[in-house]
């Protein structure tokens, strides 16, 4: 076996199928997207080479930068929400009564499709019969807002739905990491007089720092390319108030049939995501991981 695996030709033959799949399904479409971004094309007729005109127009497009701002705000909200998910995970990992049931409840959004979640929150935000406005009116609010139709509130209303959608995903990641901490360390800290808050802050969180860094990257990258729930709930409206980069790209490519410009937006999104991912990894990089 060692003789076979030391043969470079055999190794290349093993790697080749996976490499072909990666090139065909990932790198090929990326290169094609960059190529289409250099064209003026409606998706059906002949393409006209326009060089970097689409990218120059993109840099000068105020609507694009508005959608980019919304994507960055979502990334910030998603990153900040990780602290809440971590606190919930610390509580669930603390052997409280009903923790098994609570874990299952938090996982429910993961079982639903984005379309189903969007429809659920549309009903919740309904200005006339929605649960949220009915509750507000019961509390004495006379004119609660039309959440998905008001440009001042729509973006944050959607953010709440997105954060709810992914709560179970991050909670289960943190919970699994916390349960992997040896119980002997926790017992030793208790013997030394540490209270639950000190154990969480000074022992548990540092020990899962690597997992937290990964979730920060996942939250930021996922937010920058987020599309489906926003498209179903508002389509980027009203008047672009909830538009994000991915939905703006879709609207340009498949709504206005500007496939060249839409491809430029998609390729620019890729570059932004790579840069921000690199910066995030640099900022969260540290020395040796805590060993236990």
ZADREN-223124 format. One record per residue (C-alpha): x, y, z; residue number from 1; residue in one letter. Coordinates in Angstrom, 3 decimals. Each point is the difference from the previous one (the first is absolute). Example, Ala and Ser with C-alpha at 12.3 -4.5 7.8 and 13.67 -1.06 7.14 Angstrom:
<pts>
       east      north         up   seq   type
     12.300     -4.500      7.800     1      A
      1.370      3.440     -0.660     2      S
</pts>
This chain:
<pts>
       east      north         up   seq   type
      0.000      0.000      0.000     1      X
      2.821      2.391      0.881     2      X
      1.650     -0.758     -3.333     3      X
     -3.197      0.815     -1.874     4      X
     -0.603      3.254      1.913     5      X
      3.574      1.129     -0.597     6      X
     -0.635     -0.105     -3.755     7      X
     -0.747      3.586     -1.108     8      X
     -1.997     -1.195     -2.997     9      X
     -2.316     -2.032      2.239    10      X
     -0.443      2.957      2.346    11      X
     -0.830      2.227     -2.981    12      X
     -2.607     -2.485     -1.241    13      X
     -1.657     -0.044      3.435    14      X
     -0.048      3.796      0.218    15      X
     -1.077      0.637     -3.605    16      X
     -3.773     -0.741      0.329    17      X
     -0.392      2.320      3.006    18      X
      2.150      2.638     -1.690    19      X
     -2.129     -0.139     -3.150    20      X
     -3.171      0.413      2.066    21      X
      1.442      2.986      1.882    22      X
      1.152      1.682     -3.208    23      X
     -3.296     -0.707     -1.779    24      X
     -2.378      0.937      2.812    25      X
      1.924      2.769      1.818    26      X
      2.917      1.582     -1.804    27      X
     -1.503     -0.297     -3.477    28      X
     -3.175      1.959      0.856    29      X
      2.078      2.612      1.867    30      X
      2.161      0.599     -3.064    31      X
     -3.071      0.100     -2.256    32      X
     -1.659      2.529      2.291    33      X
      3.068      2.233     -0.194    34      X
      0.009     -0.406     -3.781    35      X
     -3.706      0.837     -0.351    36      X
      0.636      3.090      2.112    37      X
      2.090      1.343     -2.890    38      X
     -2.935     -0.331     -2.373    39      X
     -3.207      1.805     -0.803    40      X
     -2.492     -2.849     -0.246    41      X
     -3.705     -0.565      0.535    42      X
      0.435     -3.719      0.615    43      X
     -1.368     -1.094     -3.388    44      X
      1.439      2.019     -2.873    45      X
      3.595      0.543     -1.040    46      X
      2.491      1.362      2.517    47      X
      1.852      3.265     -0.539    48      X
      3.386      0.494      1.630    49      X
      0.016      3.218      2.040    50      X
      3.105     -0.546      2.083    51      X
     -0.229      1.389      3.515    52      X
     -2.981      2.254     -0.736    53      X
     -2.306     -2.113      2.183    54      X
      2.417      0.188      2.911    55      X
      0.464      3.753     -0.430    56      X
     -3.789      0.433     -0.041    57      X
     -0.219     -2.220      3.065    58      X
      2.392      2.175      1.994    59      X
     -2.112      3.055     -0.914    60      X
     -3.341     -1.707      0.693    61      X
     -1.529      1.436      3.182    62      X
     -2.634     -2.752      0.155    63      X
      2.740     -2.610      0.075    64      X
      1.719      1.732      2.898    65      X
     -3.315      0.272      1.837    66      X
     -0.448     -3.764     -0.375    67      X
      3.620     -0.515      1.111    68      X
     -0.692      2.072      3.125    69      X
     -3.014     -2.184      0.792    70      X
      2.129     -3.137     -0.413    71      X
      2.658      1.411      2.320    72      X
     -2.647      0.909      2.583    73      X
     -1.287     -3.569     -0.162    74      X
      3.560     -1.268      0.489    75      X
      0.380      2.224      3.078    76      X
     -3.333     -1.101      1.459    77      X
      0.815     -3.652     -0.673    78      X
      3.406      0.293      1.658    79      X
     -1.399      1.773      3.061    80      X
     -2.749     -2.611      0.300    81      X
      2.651     -2.689      0.495    82      X
      0.458      1.294      3.550    83      X
     -3.659     -0.727      0.726    84      X
      0.239     -3.454     -1.553    85      X
      3.100     -0.709      2.100    86      X
     -1.747      1.044      3.218    87      X
     -2.946     -2.269     -0.803    88      X
      2.396     -2.874     -0.713    89      X
      1.812      0.570      3.298    90      X
     -3.322     -0.174      1.824    91      X
     -1.095     -3.154     -1.849    92      X
      3.354     -1.675      0.657    93      X
     -0.357      0.752      3.707    94      X
     -2.309     -2.945      0.651    95      X
     -3.123      2.085      0.587    96      X
     -3.404     -1.650      0.098    97      X
     -1.619     -0.279     -3.396    98      X
      3.228      0.600     -1.941    99      X
     -0.702     -2.947     -2.314   100      X
     -3.417      1.413     -0.879   101      X
      1.394      3.512     -0.515   102      X
      2.694     -1.333     -2.339   103      X
     -2.670     -1.639     -2.141   104      X
     -2.057      3.199     -0.054   105      X
      2.980      2.079     -1.121   106      X
      0.637     -2.476     -2.816   107      X
     -3.513      0.346     -1.470   108      X
      0.933      2.882     -2.387   109      X
      2.717     -2.189     -1.499   110      X
     -2.660     -2.509     -1.040   111      X
     -1.950      2.594     -1.997   112      X
      0.822      1.300     -3.460   113      X
      0.760      3.684     -0.497   114      X
     -3.259      0.404     -1.916   115      X
     -2.018     -1.450      2.897   116      X
      1.819      2.232      2.485   117      X
     -0.618      3.040     -2.210   118      X
     -3.718     -0.771     -0.196   119      X
     -0.144     -0.476      3.769   120      X
      1.582      3.385      0.703   121      X
     -2.123      1.714     -2.640   122      X
     -3.029     -1.155      2.003   123      X
      1.582      1.170      3.261   124      X
      0.730      3.445     -1.481   125      X
     -3.403      0.359     -1.683   126      X
     -1.120      3.565      0.867   127      X
     -3.666     -0.939      0.433   128      X
     -0.180     -3.520      1.403   129      X
      3.623     -0.772      0.859   130      X
      0.939     -1.286      3.439   131      X
      2.522      2.776      0.637   132      X
     -2.318      2.929     -0.722   133      X
     -2.863     -1.692      1.831   134      X
      2.241     -0.257      3.062   135      X
      1.103      3.633     -0.312   136      X
     -3.596      1.211     -0.279   137      X
     -0.913     -2.076      3.042   138      X
      2.768      1.817      1.867   139      X
     -1.441      3.387     -1.001   140      X
      1.947      0.854     -3.185   141      X
     -2.603      1.683     -2.199   142      X
      1.731     -0.002     -3.382   143      X
      2.660     -2.719     -0.189   144      X
      2.140      0.129     -3.140   145      X
     -0.461     -2.032     -3.159   146      X
      3.314     -1.751      0.586   147      X
      0.694     -1.297     -3.509   148      X
     -1.396      3.065     -1.782   149      X
      1.744      2.720      2.016   150      X
      3.537      0.825     -1.230   151      X
      1.000      0.969      3.553   152      X
     -0.781     -3.430      1.461   153      X
      0.083     -2.557     -2.807   154      X
      3.722     -0.714      0.112   155      X
      0.067     -0.655      3.741   156      X
     -3.217     -2.028     -0.157   157      X
      1.681     -2.301     -2.524   158      X
      3.162     -0.167      2.110   159      X
     -2.041     -1.367      2.919   160      X
     -1.402     -2.751     -2.221   161      X
      3.478     -0.908     -1.263   162      X
      1.492     -0.096      3.490   163      X
     -2.861     -2.245      1.138   164      X
      0.545     -2.260     -3.009   165      X
      3.649     -0.677      0.837   166      X
     -0.223     -0.002      3.803   167      X
     -0.163     -3.793      0.233   168      X
      2.952     -0.452     -2.346   169      X
      2.414      2.059      2.110   170      X
     -1.420     -1.133      3.334   171      X
      0.563     -3.667     -0.861   172      X
      3.577      0.753     -1.142   173      X
      0.811      1.766      3.267   174      X
     -1.828     -2.618      2.053   175      X
      1.975     -2.837     -1.601   176      X
      3.279      1.855      0.610   177      X
     -0.906      0.677      3.641   178      X
     -0.939     -3.623      0.632   179      X
      3.440     -0.978     -1.260   180      X
      1.698      1.786      2.906   181      X
      1.195     -2.548      2.591   182      X
     -2.208      0.046      3.077   183      X
      3.111     -0.296      2.202   184      X
      0.991      3.561     -0.921   185      X
     -3.377      1.341      1.062   186      X
      0.067     -1.957      3.260   187      X
      3.514      1.266      0.765   188      X
     -1.155      3.593     -0.538   189      X
     -2.959     -0.548      2.341   190      X
      2.313     -1.371      2.678   191      X
      2.142      3.126     -0.348   192      X
     -3.092      2.096      0.704   193      X
     -0.902      1.208     -3.511   194      X
     -3.641      0.950     -0.508   195      X
     -1.974     -0.932     -3.179   196      X
      0.670      3.363     -1.667   197      X
      3.748     -0.267      0.617   198      X
      0.022     -3.587     -1.265   199      X
     -1.803      1.064     -3.175   200      X
      2.103      3.116     -0.665   201      X
      3.447     -1.170      1.076   202      X
     -0.107     -3.716     -0.808   203      X
     -2.713     -1.060     -2.435   204      X
      0.118      2.899     -2.468   205      X
      3.837     -0.004     -0.342   206      X
     -0.042     -3.755     -0.568   207      X
     -2.402      0.303     -2.958   208      X
      1.603      3.172     -1.429   209      X
      0.906     -1.856     -3.203   210      X
     -3.632     -0.964     -0.587   211      X
     -1.128      3.584      0.674   212      X
      2.440      1.308     -2.617   213      X
     -1.395     -2.423     -2.565   214      X
     -3.579      1.083      0.717   215      X
      0.976      3.666     -0.382   216      X
      1.309     -0.728     -3.488   217      X
     -3.106     -2.056     -0.828   218      X
     -2.314      2.774      1.219   219      X
      1.745      2.734     -1.989   220      X
      0.364     -1.960     -3.231   221      X
     -3.547     -1.348      0.230   222      X
     -1.385      3.504      0.550   223      X
      1.808      1.481     -2.992   224      X
     -1.452     -2.574     -2.388   225      X
     -3.447     -0.309      1.613   226      X
     -2.903      0.002     -2.438   227      X
     -2.926     -2.415      0.230   228      X
     -1.997      1.126      3.041   229      X
      0.341      3.683     -0.909   230      X
     -1.106     -0.650     -3.562   231      X
     -3.114     -1.889      1.118   232      X
     -0.979      2.466      2.728   233      X
      0.485      3.320     -1.798   234      X
      1.826     -0.515     -3.296   235      X
      2.375      2.746      1.158   236      X
     -2.792      2.536      0.505   237      X
     -1.548      2.310      0.813   238      X
      1.958      2.157     -2.420   239      X
      3.243     -1.875      0.649   240      X
     -0.154      0.479      3.786   241      X
      0.763     -3.694      0.622   242      X
      2.160     -0.647     -3.053   243      X
      3.230     -1.904      0.629   244      X
      2.810     -0.699     -2.441   245      X
     -1.247     -3.462     -0.973   246      X
     -3.589      1.162     -0.589   247      X
      1.240      3.020     -1.956   248      X
      2.060     -2.319     -2.191   249      X
     -3.038     -2.216     -0.584   250      X
     -2.203      2.994     -0.815   251      X
      2.496      1.292     -2.558   252      X
      0.680     -3.360     -1.630   253      X
     -3.473     -1.563     -0.017   254      X
     -2.248      3.021      0.501   255      X
      1.559      2.545     -2.348   256      X
      1.751     -2.638     -2.171   257      X
      3.337      1.733      0.462   258      X
      1.968     -3.213      0.320   259      X
      3.334      1.686     -0.612   260      X
     -0.570      2.542      2.750   261      X
     -1.492     -2.628      2.319   262      X
      3.083     -2.160     -0.522   263      X
      2.197      2.977      0.852   264      X
     -1.943      0.441      3.246   265      X
      0.382     -3.721      0.796   266      X
      3.744      0.025     -0.702   267      X
      0.452      3.178      2.037   268      X
     -1.881     -1.675      2.863   269      X
      2.439     -2.915     -0.186   270      X
      2.972      2.383      0.255   271      X
     -1.558      1.870      2.932   272      X
     -0.750     -3.265      1.797   273      X
      3.547     -1.303     -0.478   274      X
      1.517      3.256      1.259   275      X
     -2.260      0.198      3.058   276      X
      0.574     -3.689      0.772   277      X
      3.777      0.558     -0.143   278      X
     -0.257      3.071      2.244   279      X
     -2.243     -1.855      2.455   280      X
      2.390     -2.939      0.224   281      X
      2.916      2.381      0.571   282      X
     -1.864      1.883      2.731   283      X
     -1.064     -3.198      1.751   284      X
      3.370     -1.715     -0.388   285      X
      1.872     -0.679      3.209   286      X
      2.852     -2.047      1.316   287      X
     -0.236     -3.580      1.185   288      X
     -3.452     -1.373      0.636   289      X
     -0.875     -0.961      3.559   290      X
      0.616     -3.717      0.480   291      X
     -1.845     -2.279      2.407   292      X
</pts>
